[in-house]
Amino acid sequence: MAEINLPSTAVEIYDLLMRLTINMTFVITIARFFYFPKARRRDFFFTFILVGFCIFMLINLMCGLKMKTGIGMGLFAIFCIMRYRTESVPIREMTYLFLIICLAAINGMAWDSKIKTVADLLTTGAEVLITNILFVVAVAIAETRKLFAKSLSSKYVKYDKIDLIKPERRQELIDDLKARTGLDITNVSIGSIDFLKDMALIKIYYNSENEEDTISKMPKSYE
């Protein structure tokens, strides 16, 4: 089997189909089994799959045309720093997007012009497969919560007991917020104070199992 020579056209077709299959299998695996269960964002799930496919085909075509590495890396950098202008993309989604682009680019550039036999084709396929498995392992480790401390989330609340916002009564304030919100609050920040309405805007920080639960930007309704 290792001695069987393949026509150059057949080699290119088999190699393309093999790497495309591996690429889309692992792209869908990462998007479906690691990203989607927590985020539940079908729009980003759809985006990751299409970006993974498009980047792979684009890089593969560029390598097929023997374009210079500098041009390829320049185009890759453009895709890496791009952002959608319609809305602010959360950091987790941007991280997964970067991961998908990297994976598709690596798979797209894995073409080896020295492939002549079935054995060479299988060797290249094994190398691409191992690389993709390492990506999945890295994602799995990063998504393992037990390896890391609890995430610190934040929220804004309008608070009515402004007598507790004094620095010397900070612990009483935290205890009252814990009792009223049921959250494991670790710290608070006092924002604007309205003495006419006896209200204060407070940012609370609390331990959470869900890193998506945080609100780091001031809501417009509170401004």
N, C-alpha and C positions, 0 to 999 in steps of 0.2 A: 504493500500500500504506500509506503514511503517513497517508492520509486516511480509512482504514477505521475507523469507530467500532465499538466492541464494547459489548454490553450489560454493565451493571455486574456482574451475577452471573457472566457469562462471564469478565470481567476478573479478578475475585477468584479464580475457580477456576484459570484459566491462570497467574496470578501465583503462587498457592500451589504449584501443581504444579512450576512452573519453579524457584522458590526452594528447594522441598523436594528436587528432583532435584540441584540444584547443591550444596546443603548436604550431603546424604548421600554424594554422589560424592566430595567433598573430605574429609569426615570419615572415610570408609572408606579413602581414599588415604593420609591421614596415619597412621591407625591401622595399616593393613596394610603399607605400604611404608617407613615411618619408625620406628614404635614396635616392631612385632612382630618384625622380623628380628633385633633385638638382645635383646629381653626374652624372647620366646617365652612370654608369659603370655596364654593364651587367655581367662582370666577377665577381665583388664583390657581385652583387645581387645573382648570382648563388652560390657563396661561402657561403653567409649568410644562404641561405635556406638549403643547404646540411649540413653545420656545425650545424645548429639548430636541424636537424633531427638526425644526428649521435650522438651528445652529449646527446640528450634525450634518445635514445635507449641504449647508453652505460651506462649512469647513472641508467636508469631503470633496466637494467640487473644486475648491481652491487648491487642495492638495493634488487632485487629479490633473489640474491644469499646471501644476508645478509652479505655483506662485511663490514668491519669496516669503520666508518666514516672517520678516519684518512687517509686510503688508497684512499677513494673517493675524499677527499679534496686535497690530494696530486696530484692526476691525474688531478683534476680540475685546480689546480694551474699551472700545466704544460701547459695545453691548454690556460690558460690566458696569459702566458708570451711568448707563441710561436710567431714567426714571419716568414713570407715567405722570403726565401733567394733569390728569383729570382729578386725582386725589393723592393724598399723602400715603405712601406705601409703608406699612409697619416694618420695623427692623427684622422681625422673624421672616416675613415674606420676602424681603430683600435678600436675606441670607440664603433662603432656599432657592431663590432665583439665581443668585450667584453660583450656588452649588450645582444646579441643573446646567447652567451655561458651561461651567468647568467640565462637568462630566461629558456633555455632548461634544465639547471641543476636543477633549482627549480622545474620545471614541472616533471622532471624525478625522483626526490626524494620525490614527493608528495604522494607516495604510503603509504597506511595505512593498516596494517595487521588486524586491528580490524573491517574492513568493513565486515558486514554480511548480511545486508538488503539493499533493494533498497533505503531507506531513507539515510542510511549511504553513499551510493555511490553518491547520489545527493548532499549531504552535502559536501563531498570531492570535487566534481566537482565545486560546487559554490565557495568554498575557492580558488581553482586553478584559476577559471575564474576571480574572484575579483583581485587576485594577478597580473594576466596578464593585466587586464584593468589598474591597477595602473602603470604598466610599460609603457603602451601606453600613458597614461596621462602625465607621466614624460617626455617622448620623445616629445610629442606635445608641452608642455610648453617650453622645451629647444629649440625647433625649431621655436618658435614664435619670430620673429625679433623685433616686437614692444616692447617687454619687455626689450630689451637690446639696448645698443648704437650701432652705426654703427661700423662695423669691420674695422680695419686698415690694408690695404693691402700694398704690396711693389713690386716694379719692379726695374730692372736695365736698365739704358739708357746710351747710348754714347752721350755725349754733346759736341757741337762744340764751344760754346762761353765761352772759359776758362777765359775770363776777368771778368766774373760774379761769378767765384767760390771763390772770395775773401770773407772773413768773413764779412766785412763791407757792402758787396753788396748781402748778403744772401736773403733778401726780393725780390730784383730785380730778382735774379735767380729763386726763387719760382714762382713769377708772370709770368716770361717768360715760365717756364715749364707748368704752368697752361694753358697759352694761347695756347701753342703748342700741349699739350696732351689732354686738355679738362677734366683733372682729378682734383678732389678737394684735391690738395696736401697740406699737413700740415707740412712736414719736409723733409729735404734731407740730405744725407751723401755723402761726397766727397771721392771717392776711388782713383784709380791710375790716374795719369796725364801724358799725352804724349804731350810735347811741340813741338816735331817735326811734329806731325800731327794736332796740335791744338785741341786735343780731351781729354776729361776727362770722367771717368766712375763714374756715379752718381747713388745712390740708392734713389729712391723717395718713400715716404710714403704718402698714400692718403686714404680718406674715401671711402669705397666701400660697396655696398649692398651684394656682393658675397664674402664670406670668402675664397672661393676656388681660388680667383683671385690673391692671393699673391704668390710671388716667394722669398723665404727666403734664398735659396742657390745660390751661384754664378754660373751662367751658364758656362760650360766648354769653350765655344767659347769666353768668356770675360776674361778668366784667362790668 
